[in-house]
Amino acid sequence: MVQTEPTTSQYKSGSPAQGAGGNGGAPAAGTAAADSAAAAAAKARRQTEGAPAPVIPDTCNIGIVLRVLVPLNVLALLVAVAASNAPGEALSRFLSIAVILEPVALGSLAVLCAARKVVNAMPFWVQWTTGCGVPALLTLATALIVQQLLEPDLADGQRLYWLATRALTGAVVAWLFIEYFRLRARAYSPSFSEARLQALQARIRPHFLFNSLNTVLGLMRRDPRRAEATLENLADLFRVFMRDARELVPLDDEVVTCKEYLAIEQLRLGERLQVVWRLDGMPGDALLPSLLLQPLIENAVHHGIEPRTETGEIHITVTRPGERVRVEIVNPVAPSPPVRPGNQMALSNVRERLMLLYDMEAELKTGVEGDRFRLLLEFPYRKERRRRDVRRYFDPDR
């Protein structure tokens, strides 16, 4: 069973409500509840809370930086080659383009990286203005300097046209890249819905549900307390599986979900399933997508433990090397394949979700070493910023 630990703020927030008793306060309470709900919707900061997807992409991500810089330089080279009659002239044209392109591209990525978290909480028109305006202004500033070096003899009208066309080009290119990343995120969005739906379907399949309920029935008379705890674990699991898979959750919360699942499977598999947790170096406040680890651990149980007749150990290690989070799952390789087909969504869907959320900054590796199957997952350490009012924790001795 997962228990919650209320903070002091919860107890304080309950005091005024208890002191405002009486029927006369009911209409006011209803109005206040409606106002607070509207305010919460207006101030929603997560997509899972009703907030729209942000406009500006995560330009701090090395994958997004490369997806911007490489196409820009390739396009600039193609333009220079197409407008030239000789290799020397093409190189000269490319350098004249790069003098403006490189400072503007790198500067825009750096400025938007710093401003993104603040701007993405603002109205759409502010986000679009910032996303297109920053490159345009940097292009204009760079062009003002470069024009004095490359085109010092331009008349006032020609100079204004020269500067305006380059600033407009910077804004248009920025708009194209923003739209590309928005469409890319939209194309990957089915992976989140698929993750939640398939995880829910996997959990309510007859094999899992019926075996869990049969286990509970067997415990009802000889160990009613444990039977009750198992039902509470099932309820907690279903609550997590109904959560939006786009939501980022703290790592210690995801570990609790995995322990709940393993506790139910351990009742079914008995001594065959042994789990060794190594969490001394785990950063519990690290954020990761909901239901990221549980399918991987389920695969370890399904492929490494279920087909065996003897005891098998699953080793789960979570550490933080530098500014990254590393999760290692090791399970025995079964001598024969499992009777039931595996859950094929686990690895492919996890990879797609990692690609969308972290791009090239996350990796998922698998391999067989002797009689052990090893899975290594790494992703950037992003700290939980908002203090939680309720913390979940797993009590194995309940």
N, C-alpha and C positions, 0 to 999 in steps of 0.2 A: 504494500500500500504506500502511496506517496502522501506524505503529510506536508502541511504548509505551515510556515512560520510567519505569523503576522508581525509587522513592524509597529513601532510606537505610534507612527502617524495614523495607522488604522484605528487604534484605540481612541486617539484624540479626535479624529474626524467623526467618530460615532457619538461623542458626548453631546454636541448641540442638538442632534436629531432626537436623542432621548429626552432632552429637556424641553422640547417643543411639542409636548403631547397635546391631546384634545382634538375634537372633530373640527374645530374652527381652523386648524392649520392644514387640513387636507387639500383644499383648493390651492393654497399657496404652495404646498409641497408638490402638487401636480404641475403647476406652472413652472416652479423651479426645476423640476426634473426635465420638463420639455426644453426649457432654456439651456440647461446644462448639456442635454443631448445634442441640441443644435450647435452649441459652442464646441462640443467635442468633435462633431463632424466637420466643422469649419477649421478646427485646428489640427485635424488628423495629419500626422507626419509620416505614417506608414501606408503603403498601398493596401495592406490588409486591414487597415482601419478606415478605408474609404478615400485615402488621398490618391490623386492621379499620379501616373508615372512621371518622373522628372524629365525635363527637356534636355538638360546638359548632361552628356555622358561622363563617366568617371575617368577624367583625363589624368588622374594620378596612376592609373593602371598601365603597366608597361605594355600589355597587349594592345590596348587602345592607342597608346602613343605610337607604336609601330604601325598600326593600321592607318594612322593618319600620315605619318612621315613618309613611309615607303611609297604609297600611291601618289602623294604630292610630288615627290622627287622624280618618280618615273614619268608622270605627266609632264613635268617641266622639261625633262630630257627629250621626250617625244615632240613637244612643241618646238624646242630649240632645233632639233634635227629636221623637222618638217619645214621650218622657215629658213633653212640654210642651204647653201650650195656646196659646201666643203666641210670636212671634219673640223678644221680649225675654226671656221665661222660658227659651227654648231656648238663647239666648246665655249667660245666667247659669249654666245647668246645664253647658253645655260648658266654660265657664271653670273651674267648680268641679272638673270631671273633669280638665281640662288641668293644673291646679295640681299634681296628683299624677302624671298620666300623663307629662308632658314630662320632669321631672327623673328619673323612674324609667327611662324608655326610654333617654334619652341616657346616664345613668349606667351602666345595665346594658350597653349597647353598648360603652362605654369600658372598663369593668372586664373584660368578657369578651374584648375585643380584647387587653388586656394579659395576661390569664391563659390564653388559648387554647393557646398553644404549649406551655406547661407542663402544663396539665390534660389535653390530648388525648393525652398519652403515658401517662396513668394508666388504671386499670381503668374499665370502663363506669359503674359505680355512682358513681364519683367525678365523672366527666364529667356525668352526668345531675344529680347533686346540685348541682354548681356551676352548670350551665346553668339550672336552675329555682330554685335557692336564692338566687343573687345578685339576680335581680329581686324575689323574695319579700322578702328582707331590706331591699332599697332601698325597696320599697313600704311596708313596715312602718315604716321610719325616717321616710320622707316623710309617711306618714299620721299618725304621732305628732305631727309639727309642725303639719300642716294641721288636725288635729282640734282643737287648741287655738284655732285661729282661726275655723273654720267651725262646729264643734259643741262649744263649751266647757261646755255644761250637761249633757252625757251622764252618766248614772249609771255606776258601775263595770262592771256587767254589760253595759250597752249599749255602753260604750266598748270593752270587750274584744271584743264581737261586731263592732263597726264596724271595728276594726283587723284582726281575724282574717279577715273576709270580703275585705278589700282585699288583704291579703298572699296569701291563697289564690288570688284572682283573678290577681295578678301571676305566681304560679307556674304556673297553668293556661295563661295566655296565652303564657308563655315556652315551655312544653311544646309548645303548638300550633305556634309558629313554628319550633322546632327540628325537629319532625316534618315540617313543610312543606319545610324546606330539605333534610332527609334524603331525602324522597320526590322532590324536584326533582333532587337529585344522582343518585338511582337512575334517574330517567327519562332523564337525559342519558348514563348510563353506556354504553349501546350505541354511542355515538359513538366511544368509545375503542376498543372491540373492532372496530368497523367500520373505524376508521382503520388499525389494524394489519393486519387481514385484507385490506382493499382495497389497501393499499400492497404487501403481499406478493404478492397476485394480480397487481397491475400489473407488479411486477418479474419474475415468472416467466412472463408471457405470452410466447408464442413469438417475437413480434417482437423484444422486448428480449433474451431469453435466447439465441435462435438467432443473432442478429446479433453479440452479444458473443462467443459461442463461435466463430463464423466468423472474427471479427476475431482471436481468439487463435490459431486454426489458421493464419491467414495470417501471423502473427508468429513462429510456432514456429521456422522455419528461419532467417529473416533477422534476427530480433531476439528470441531466446529469453528474454532478461532482461526485456524489456518484456512479453512474453506471460505470464511468471510473475507479474509485478507486476499485470497485469490480472486474472488469476485470483484473486490475493490480495484485490484490490479487490472483486471479486464476492463472495468469501467474507465479507469484512467487512460488505458491504452486507446480505447475507442475515442475518448475525448481528444487525445493528441492526434489520432489519425484523421479526425474531422477538421483539424486546424488547417488553415491555408498554408500550402507548402512553400509559398513565397516568403513567409515570415521568417525573419532571422531570430534565433533563440540562443540563449547562453549555452555554452558547452556543457556545464554541469546539469542543465535541464535536459539536454539530449541524452546524457549518460544515465540519468534517472529513468528515462523512457526505455533505454536498452536494458537496464537492470530489471525493470518490471517485466519486460518480454522474456528475459532469460529465467526469471523466477517461475513463470508459468511453464516454460519449456522444461525446466528442471524437475518440476513435479511429474511431468509426463515421462521424461527420459530417465529420471532417477540418477543412480550413480554413474551412468554412462556419460553424463554431461558434467564436466568440471570447468569452471571459469576462473581464470587468474587475472585480476585487475591490477594494473600498475599505474596509479594516478597521482603519484607524489609530485610530479612536475607538471600537472595539468593546469592550464590557465582557465579556471572555471568561468571567467567573465568573457571569454572569447566568443564572438558571434559566428554562427554558421546556419545554413538553411535547415529548417525543421525536417525531420525524417531523413537525414542524410546518413547517419551511422546505423540506424536500426536495420535497414535492408541489407547492409553489408554483414552485420552480425547474424542476421537470419540466414544468409547464404552459408556462413561458416557452420552454423548448426545443421542446416539441411544437407550440405554436401560432406561435412567432415565428421559429424557425430551420428546422425540418424542411421546411416548404412552400417555402422559398426556394432559389434556385439560386446566389445570390451570398452573400458573407460577411455574417454578421449578428452584432452584439455584444449580449451581455447584461451589464448593469451591475448589480452587487449592492453596496449600501452599507449598512453597519451602524454606527450611532452611538448615543450615549447623551446625549440632551438632558435635563439634570436627573435626575430619578429615574425616567426612562422609557427604554425601549430602542426604537429605531426601525430598521426594516428596509425598505429600498427596493429593488425589483426592476424594472428597466426593460428591455424587449425590443422589437425591431421588430415592427410589425404586418405580417403576411404579406399579400401581394397577393391570394392565393387561400386558401380554407380548407384545413386539413390533410386528407390522404387518409383517415387513420384517425380514428375518433371520439375526442374528448378524454376525459381522466380527469375525470369530473364530480364525483368525490368531493372534489377538492382544496379549492375555495373554500367549499362548503357545510359540509363536515366541519370545516375549520379554524375557520370562524365558530362552529360549535356548541361546539367544544372551548374556544375563547377565551371564549365566553359562560359556560360552566360554571366555568372556572378563574379568570377575572378579572372576570366580570360586565360592568359598564359601564366598567371601567377599561381595557379593551383595544378596539382598533378595527382593522378591515381595510377599506381603501378601494382601489378600482380605477377606472381611467379611461383613455381614449385621448386623447393629446395629439399631434396631427398624425399622424406615421407611427410613433409610439412608444406602447406600452402600459405604463402605470405602475401598480405595486402598492405600496401603503404599509401597513405593519403596525407597530402600536405596542402595547406592553404594559408593565406596571409592572416596574421593575428590582428583582428579588429576588435577593439575593446568595447564592452557594453557601456554606453554613456549614461543611460537613465537608470536610476536606482529602482530596484524592484520592490514593490510593496509585499509580495508574497514569494517565498522561495520554496521550491519543491525539493524534497530529499527522500531517499529510499531507506526504509527501516527493515532490515532483513530479519530482525528478531521480534516483529510485532506479533 
